[in-house]
């Protein structure tokens, strides 16, 4: 018989929560069916954080889901969690998955891992929660046969007596190809091509599509972990730009009202936006392809990340000056002033709060599943290193006067080691460097790729203003381009454009051919800023 864990909701503790003077925000929370918090799990994770049992708060997530599954099993079995701390209940929990394991829906190793998580909970709970209902909490795990949960030592490690060793097969998760990554990115952004119908609900779908596209770009093109995306700071981007004199930062306490972040000021200053974009393009024209930005990573530490300059432009022009601007304007009009102006990615329903950590992970995971693409969000880091090797190779090659000597290779390998978090270059960096060299030899293939990107940007930029009839006609024209084999058709199209169309002034790529600047109108485009 299968039990579906739907009665216990999952959540996280709020920001700013303190326990024993330690920050306990973002700790997993399991709620009982009546909506109350299951206190033992909260104390277990809090105690584990104090004792450094968990390396990070995100690493608590697998344990929390295993506990949730076990609590559902107890509820379906009609017993409470105290009685559940027994050998026979643990075994019944294992047996509840037997059909799914037999049918291949679940691996035996996954079931044993769930049991290990539950065992650790009962092993620790009497320390994490010394008092239960006015009496000392029972010691569930002991070292003899009379304890509710019996144990044995395996290789010096205390295990549950019913523990089974399962040899896991090494899974081979491929690195997504360039074409598959582009498919994922285009899939995530597809909703942004919908013409606006004037409703806020439809606008939110468009903004979410642009945001999700940028989130995935940060993983695929900057190698960010989801916790780093969650912490991504507009202030840090501003500081990185100021180091190259692209913007001017105050030397004092610039974050207060007297010295605001220039990137936030530019939201309502068209001239300043143009100045910042021009500064980034000049920086690129000097042979630079990346911007070094500090990001907060696991354990509260900072690491330096090389952001491709076209991604920096997209984060500013789309993420901040378009999507976040519209969201903040909507919520400010409704009296909400508690907005996070240092955040780049905002929850569509969070009234100004950062996009949730779990939601960030689900964005990429869902895209892979929906397109049936092999790999995972985690493998985007391997794709990122492949792309960064290419960008760094071109940057170092330009600085060396396009002479591919040993110094260029060494510089690229050293920088790749830093980006990968390695103390020194290894065969990993050599592998990615070799890929970059091979890609450089195939440079003749790049114009066709860039042409497809420009075509997609053009469609996105004009689709907002198109009427339904014109959208349908354009769709027919695209299919006609794919189906027609008569060259006269294309000559007629070109002649008609030359005779009847007066092109409007639009931003065009210039000076820096490797930059892809995306300019997209907002719902209130045309209004004075």
KEMISE-772746 format. One record per residue (C-alpha): x, y, z. Coordinates in steps of 0.2 Angstrom, whole numbers. Last residue first. Example, Ala and Ser with C-alpha at 12.3 -4.5 7.8 and 13.67 -1.06 7.14 Angstrom:
KEMISE-772746
{gulum {68, -5, 36}} {gulum {62, -22, 39}} 
***
This chain:
KEMISE-772746
{gulum {51, 295, -87}} {gulum {39, 301, -100}} {gulum {28, 288, -107}} {gulum {32, 279, -123}} {gulum {34, 262, -115}} {gulum {21, 259, -101}} {gulum {20, 240, -104}} {gulum {39, 240, -105}} {gulum {49, 239, -122}} {gulum {63, 227, -124}} {gulum {81, 230, -128}} {gulum {93, 215, -128}} {gulum {111, 219, -130}} {gulum {121, 204, -137}} {gulum {139, 208, -135}} {gulum {152, 198, -146}} {gulum {151, 211, -160}} {gulum {157, 225, -149}} {gulum {159, 241, -159}} {gulum {140, 241, -163}} {gulum {125, 232, -159}} {gulum {109, 241, -164}} {gulum {97, 251, -154}} {gulum {82, 256, -165}} {gulum {78, 270, -176}} {gulum {63, 266, -186}} {gulum {64, 258, -204}} {gulum {54, 266, -218}} {gulum {46, 251, -227}} {gulum {37, 251, -244}} {gulum {51, 250, -257}} {gulum {65, 241, -248}} {gulum {54, 229, -238}} {gulum {45, 224, -254}} {gulum {61, 221, -263}} {gulum {68, 210, -249}} {gulum {52, 200, -249}} {gulum {52, 198, -268}} {gulum {70, 192, -268}} {gulum {65, 179, -255}} {gulum {51, 172, -265}} {gulum {62, 172, -281}} {gulum {74, 160, -272}} {gulum {61, 146, -273}} {gulum {64, 133, -260}} {gulum {50, 138, -248}} {gulum {46, 128, -233}} {gulum {56, 136, -219}} {gulum {54, 154, -225}} {gulum {35, 150, -227}} {gulum {35, 144, -209}} {gulum {41, 161, -203}} {gulum {29, 170, -215}} {gulum {14, 161, -208}} {gulum {19, 166, -190}} {gulum {22, 184, -196}} {gulum {4, 184, -203}} {gulum {-3, 177, -187}} {gulum {6, 190, -177}} {gulum {0, 204, -189}} {gulum {-18, 198, -186}} {gulum {-16, 198, -168}} {gulum {-9, 215, -166}} {gulum {9, 218, -163}} {gulum {15, 230, -150}} {gulum {23, 217, -138}} {gulum {29, 207, -152}} {gulum {42, 220, -158}} {gulum {56, 217, -145}} {gulum {53, 198, -143}} {gulum {54, 195, -162}} {gulum {70, 206, -164}} {gulum {78, 197, -150}} {gulum {74, 180, -158}} {gulum {81, 185, -174}} {gulum {97, 192, -166}} {gulum {100, 175, -157}} {gulum {98, 166, -174}} {gulum {111, 177, -182}} {gulum {123, 174, -168}} {gulum {122, 156, -171}} {gulum {125, 158, -190}} {gulum {139, 169, -187}} {gulum {148, 157, -175}} {gulum {151, 142, -187}} {gulum {167, 151, -194}} {gulum {174, 151, -177}} {gulum {177, 132, -178}} {gulum {196, 134, -174}} {gulum {191, 144, -159}} {gulum {180, 130, -153}} {gulum {194, 117, -153}} {gulum {204, 129, -143}} {gulum {190, 132, -130}} {gulum {188, 113, -129}} {gulum {206, 111, -125}} {gulum {205, 124, -111}} {gulum {190, 115, -104}} {gulum {200, 99, -103}} {gulum {216, 107, -96}} {gulum {205, 115, -82}} {gulum {199, 98, -77}} {gulum {216, 90, -79}} {gulum {222, 102, -65}} {gulum {225, 120, -61}} {gulum {228, 126, -43}} {gulum {218, 129, -27}} {gulum {202, 124, -36}} {gulum {186, 134, -33}} {gulum {180, 132, -51}} {gulum {181, 151, -55}} {gulum {199, 151, -48}} {gulum {204, 136, -57}} {gulum {197, 144, -73}} {gulum {208, 159, -70}} {gulum {224, 149, -68}} {gulum {220, 139, -84}} {gulum {216, 154, -94}} {gulum {233, 163, -89}} {gulum {243, 147, -92}} {gulum {236, 145, -110}} {gulum {239, 163, -114}} {gulum {257, 162, -107}} {gulum {260, 147, -118}} {gulum {257, 157, -134}} {gulum {242, 160, -144}} {gulum {247, 176, -152}} {gulum {231, 187, -154}} {gulum {240, 203, -148}} {gulum {242, 195, -131}} {gulum {228, 205, -123}} {gulum {216, 199, -137}} {gulum {221, 181, -134}} {gulum {218, 183, -115}} {gulum {200, 189, -118}} {gulum {197, 176, -132}} {gulum {203, 162, -121}} {gulum {193, 169, -106}} {gulum {177, 168, -116}} {gulum {180, 151, -122}} {gulum {185, 144, -105}} {gulum {170, 153, -98}} {gulum {158, 143, -110}} {gulum {165, 126, -105}} {gulum {165, 131, -87}} {gulum {147, 136, -88}} {gulum {142, 120, -96}} {gulum {150, 111, -82}} {gulum {140, 122, -70}} {gulum {125, 119, -80}} {gulum {127, 101, -74}} {gulum {118, 106, -57}} {gulum {103, 111, -67}} {gulum {101, 93, -73}} {gulum {106, 82, -88}} {gulum {96, 75, -102}} {gulum {83, 86, -110}} {gulum {65, 81, -109}} {gulum {59, 98, -113}} {gulum {47, 99, -99}} {gulum {59, 90, -87}} {gulum {74, 102, -91}} {gulum {63, 117, -89}} {gulum {56, 110, -72}} {gulum {73, 108, -65}} {gulum {79, 125, -70}} {gulum {65, 135, -62}} {gulum {63, 122, -47}} {gulum {80, 127, -40}} {gulum {76, 146, -40}} {gulum {59, 142, -32}} {gulum {67, 133, -18}} {gulum {78, 148, -14}} {gulum {64, 160, -14}} {gulum {64, 175, -26}} {gulum {68, 191, -16}} {gulum {54, 201, -8}} {gulum {45, 216, -15}} {gulum {26, 210, -13}} {gulum {31, 192, -14}} {gulum {19, 187, -28}} {gulum {30, 189, -43}} {gulum {45, 185, -32}} {gulum {59, 197, -36}} {gulum {76, 193, -44}} {gulum {89, 207, -43}} {gulum {88, 211, -24}} {gulum {97, 226, -17}} {gulum {81, 237, -18}} {gulum {71, 225, -7}} {gulum {54, 233, -5}} {gulum {45, 237, 11}} {gulum {36, 252, 3}} {gulum {19, 244, 0}} {gulum {5, 257, -3}} {gulum {-4, 249, -17}} {gulum {4, 261, -30}} {gulum {21, 255, -22}} {gulum {16, 237, -27}} {gulum {14, 241, -45}} {gulum {29, 252, -47}} {gulum {40, 239, -38}} {gulum {34, 226, -51}} {gulum {36, 237, -66}} {gulum {54, 242, -61}} {gulum {59, 225, -56}} {gulum {54, 219, -74}} {gulum {61, 234, -84}} {gulum {76, 243, -77}} {gulum {81, 229, -65}} {gulum {80, 212, -74}} {gulum {79, 218, -92}} {gulum {91, 232, -94}} {gulum {102, 228, -79}} {gulum {102, 209, -79}} {gulum {103, 210, -98}} {gulum {118, 221, -98}} {gulum {127, 211, -85}} {gulum {123, 195, -95}} {gulum {131, 203, -111}} {gulum {146, 207, -101}} {gulum {149, 189, -96}} {gulum {150, 188, -77}} {gulum {166, 182, -70}} {gulum {163, 177, -52}} {gulum {173, 181, -36}} {gulum {169, 172, -21}} {gulum {162, 177, -4}} {gulum {159, 167, 12}} {gulum {143, 165, 22}} {gulum {145, 146, 23}} {gulum {140, 144, 5}} {gulum {141, 158, -7}} {gulum {140, 177, -7}} {gulum {145, 185, -24}} {gulum {159, 196, -29}} {gulum {158, 202, -47}} {gulum {172, 202, -60}} {gulum {165, 208, -76}} {gulum {168, 198, -92}} {gulum {172, 200, -111}} {gulum {186, 213, -110}} {gulum {195, 218, -126}} {gulum {195, 237, -125}} {gulum {178, 237, -134}} {gulum {170, 228, -120}} {gulum {174, 242, -108}} {gulum {167, 254, -120}} {gulum {151, 244, -121}} {gulum {150, 244, -102}} {gulum {152, 263, -102}} {gulum {139, 265, -116}} {gulum {127, 255, -105}} {gulum {130, 265, -90}} {gulum {128, 282, -99}} {gulum {112, 276, -108}} {gulum {105, 272, -91}} {gulum {110, 288, -84}} {gulum {101, 298, -98}} {gulum {85, 287, -95}} {gulum {84, 291, -77}} {gulum {70, 283, -68}} {gulum {78, 266, -66}} {gulum {95, 274, -67}} {gulum {94, 279, -48}} {gulum {94, 260, -44}} {gulum {110, 257, -53}} {gulum {117, 273, -46}} {gulum {115, 265, -28}} {gulum {109, 278, -17}} {gulum {121, 290, -7}} {gulum {111, 302, 3}} {gulum {97, 289, 6}} {gulum {109, 277, 13}} {gulum {119, 264, 3}} {gulum {133, 276, -1}} {gulum {140, 276, 17}} {gulum {155, 286, 11}} {gulum {167, 284, -4}} {gulum {152, 287, -16}} {gulum {152, 277, -31}} {gulum {154, 283, -49}} {gulum {149, 272, -64}} {gulum {159, 264, -78}} {gulum {175, 269, -68}} {gulum {182, 251, -70}} {gulum {181, 248, -51}} {gulum {164, 257, -51}} {gulum {157, 243, -62}} {gulum {162, 230, -49}} {gulum {155, 240, -35}} {gulum {138, 242, -44}} {gulum {137, 223, -47}} {gulum {140, 221, -28}} {gulum {126, 233, -24}} {gulum {114, 224, -35}} {gulum {117, 209, -24}} {gulum {115, 191, -29}} {gulum {110, 182, -13}} {gulum {97, 170, -20}} {gulum {108, 168, -36}} {gulum {122, 162, -24}} {gulum {111, 150, -16}} {gulum {106, 143, -33}} {gulum {124, 140, -37}} {gulum {131, 153, -50}} {gulum {141, 147, -65}} {gulum {140, 164, -74}} {gulum {133, 159, -91}} {gulum {123, 143, -87}} {gulum {118, 147, -69}} {gulum {116, 166, -71}} {gulum {107, 163, -88}} {gulum {95, 152, -79}} {gulum {90, 166, -67}} {gulum {89, 178, -82}} {gulum {77, 167, -91}} {gulum {66, 164, -75}} {gulum {65, 183, -74}} {gulum {60, 186, -92}} {gulum {47, 173, -90}} {gulum {41, 179, -73}} {gulum {39, 197, -81}} {gulum {28, 190, -95}} {gulum {18, 179, -83}} {gulum {16, 194, -72}} {gulum {10, 205, -87}} {gulum {-4, 192, -90}} {gulum {-10, 193, -72}} {gulum {-9, 212, -73}} {gulum {-21, 213, -88}} {gulum {-18, 225, -102}} {gulum {-18, 211, -116}} {gulum {1, 212, -118}} {gulum {7, 203, -134}} {gulum {15, 186, -129}} {gulum {34, 185, -133}} {gulum {39, 185, -115}} {gulum {30, 169, -113}} {gulum {43, 160, -123}} {gulum {57, 165, -111}} {gulum {59, 149, -102}} {gulum {58, 139, -118}} {gulum {71, 150, -127}} {gulum {83, 147, -112}} {gulum {80, 129, -112}} {gulum {82, 127, -131}} {gulum {98, 137, -130}} {gulum {105, 125, -116}} {gulum {100, 111, -127}} {gulum {109, 118, -142}} {gulum {125, 122, -132}} {gulum {125, 104, -126}} {gulum {120, 100, -108}} {gulum {133, 91, -98}} {gulum {129, 73, -96}} {gulum {123, 65, -80}} {gulum {132, 48, -78}} {gulum {125, 40, -62}} {gulum {138, 30, -52}} {gulum {128, 15, -47}} {gulum {124, 14, -28}} {gulum {130, 0, -18}} {gulum {117, -3, -4}} {gulum {122, -7, 13}} {gulum {107, -11, 24}} {gulum {104, -4, 41}} {gulum {92, -15, 52}} {gulum {103, -13, 68}} {gulum {103, 6, 65}} {gulum {121, 12, 63}} {gulum {135, 18, 74}} {gulum {150, 21, 63}} {gulum {167, 12, 67}} {gulum {166, 2, 52}} {gulum {149, -4, 55}} {gulum {143, -3, 73}} {gulum {127, -10, 78}} {gulum {111, -2, 84}} {gulum {94, -5, 92}} {gulum {79, 8, 91}} {gulum {67, 5, 106}} {gulum {82, 1, 117}} {gulum {82, -16, 126}} {gulum {94, -24, 114}} {gulum {109, -13, 119}} {gulum {118, 3, 113}} {gulum {103, 15, 113}} {gulum {93, 25, 101}} {gulum {76, 32, 108}} {gulum {82, 41, 123}} {gulum {66, 47, 130}} {gulum {63, 66, 132}} {gulum {63, 71, 150}} {gulum {46, 75, 157}} {gulum {36, 91, 156}} {gulum {27, 86, 140}} {gulum {44, 83, 131}} {gulum {60, 90, 139}} {gulum {78, 88, 132}} {gulum {73, 93, 114}} {gulum {89, 94, 104}} {gulum {98, 82, 115}} {gulum {83, 69, 116}} {gulum {81, 72, 97}} {gulum {98, 67, 92}} {gulum {97, 48, 89}} {gulum {79, 49, 84}} {gulum {83, 62, 70}} {gulum {99, 52, 65}} {gulum {88, 36, 62}} {gulum {75, 46, 52}} {gulum {89, 52, 40}} {gulum {97, 35, 39}} {gulum {80, 28, 35}} {gulum {77, 40, 21}} {gulum {95, 35, 14}} {gulum {90, 17, 14}} {gulum {74, 21, 4}} {gulum {85, 31, -9}} {gulum {97, 17, -10}} {gulum {83, 5, -14}} {gulum {79, 15, -29}} {gulum {62, 22, -32}} {gulum {50, 21, -47}} {gulum {58, 4, -53}} {gulum {42, -6, -51}} {gulum {50, -16, -37}} {gulum {56, -1, -28}} {gulum {39, 7, -29}} {gulum {31, -9, -23}} {gulum {43, -11, -8}} {gulum {41, 7, -2}} {gulum {30, 3, 13}} {gulum {42, -10, 18}} {gulum {55, 3, 23}} {gulum {42, 11, 34}} {gulum {37, -5, 41}} {gulum {55, -8, 46}} {gulum {56, 9, 54}} {gulum {40, 5, 64}} {gulum {47, -12, 70}} {gulum {63, -4, 76}} {gulum {55, 9, 87}} {gulum {54, 28, 87}} {gulum {37, 29, 80}} {gulum {29, 28, 97}} {gulum {36, 45, 100}} {gulum {30, 51, 83}} {gulum {12, 46, 85}} {gulum {4, 31, 78}} {gulum {-11, 28, 67}} {gulum {-2, 19, 53}} {gulum {-7, 33, 40}} {gulum {-1, 46, 53}} {gulum {15, 36, 55}} {gulum {18, 35, 37}} {gulum {15, 53, 35}} {gulum {28, 57, 48}} {gulum {40, 46, 39}} {gulum {38, 55, 23}} {gulum {40, 72, 32}} {gulum {56, 66, 40}} {gulum {63, 61, 24}} {gulum {58, 78, 16}} {gulum {67, 87, 31}} {gulum {83, 76, 29}} {gulum {84, 80, 11}} {gulum {82, 99, 14}} {gulum {95, 100, 28}} {gulum {109, 103, 16}} {gulum {101, 120, 11}} {gulum {105, 126, 29}} {gulum {123, 122, 26}} {gulum {136, 110, 32}} {gulum {124, 101, 44}} {gulum {130, 94, 60}} {gulum {138, 110, 64}} {gulum {132, 109, 83}} {gulum {122, 125, 82}} {gulum {115, 120, 65}} {gulum {110, 102, 71}} {gulum {102, 110, 86}} {gulum {91, 121, 75}} {gulum {87, 106, 63}} {gulum {82, 95, 78}} {gulum {72, 109, 87}} {gulum {62, 112, 71}} {gulum {59, 94, 69}} {gulum {53, 91, 87}} {gulum {41, 106, 86}} {gulum {30, 100, 72}} {gulum {23, 117, 68}} {gulum {4, 120, 69}} {gulum {-6, 119, 53}} {gulum {-19, 106, 58}} {gulum {-11, 93, 47}} {gulum {6, 96, 56}} {gulum {19, 108, 49}} {gulum {37, 104, 45}} {gulum {49, 119, 45}} {gulum {66, 119, 37}} {gulum {78, 132, 43}} {gulum {78, 148, 32}} {gulum {82, 160, 47}} {gulum {90, 153, 62}} {gulum {104, 166, 65}} {gulum {112, 162, 81}} {gulum {110, 171, 97}} {gulum {104, 156, 106}} {gulum {90, 156, 93}} {gulum {87, 170, 82}} {gulum {74, 172, 68}} {gulum {79, 187, 56}} {gulum {72, 180, 40}} {gulum {57, 168, 43}} {gulum {58, 149, 46}} {gulum {56, 138, 31}} {gulum {41, 128, 24}} {gulum {34, 111, 21}} {gulum {16, 105, 23}} {gulum {12, 89, 32}} {gulum {-4, 80, 26}} {gulum {1, 77, 7}} {gulum {13, 63, 9}} {gulum {6, 50, -2}} {gulum {5, 33, 6}} {gulum {7, 17, -5}} {gulum {0, 0, 0}} 
***
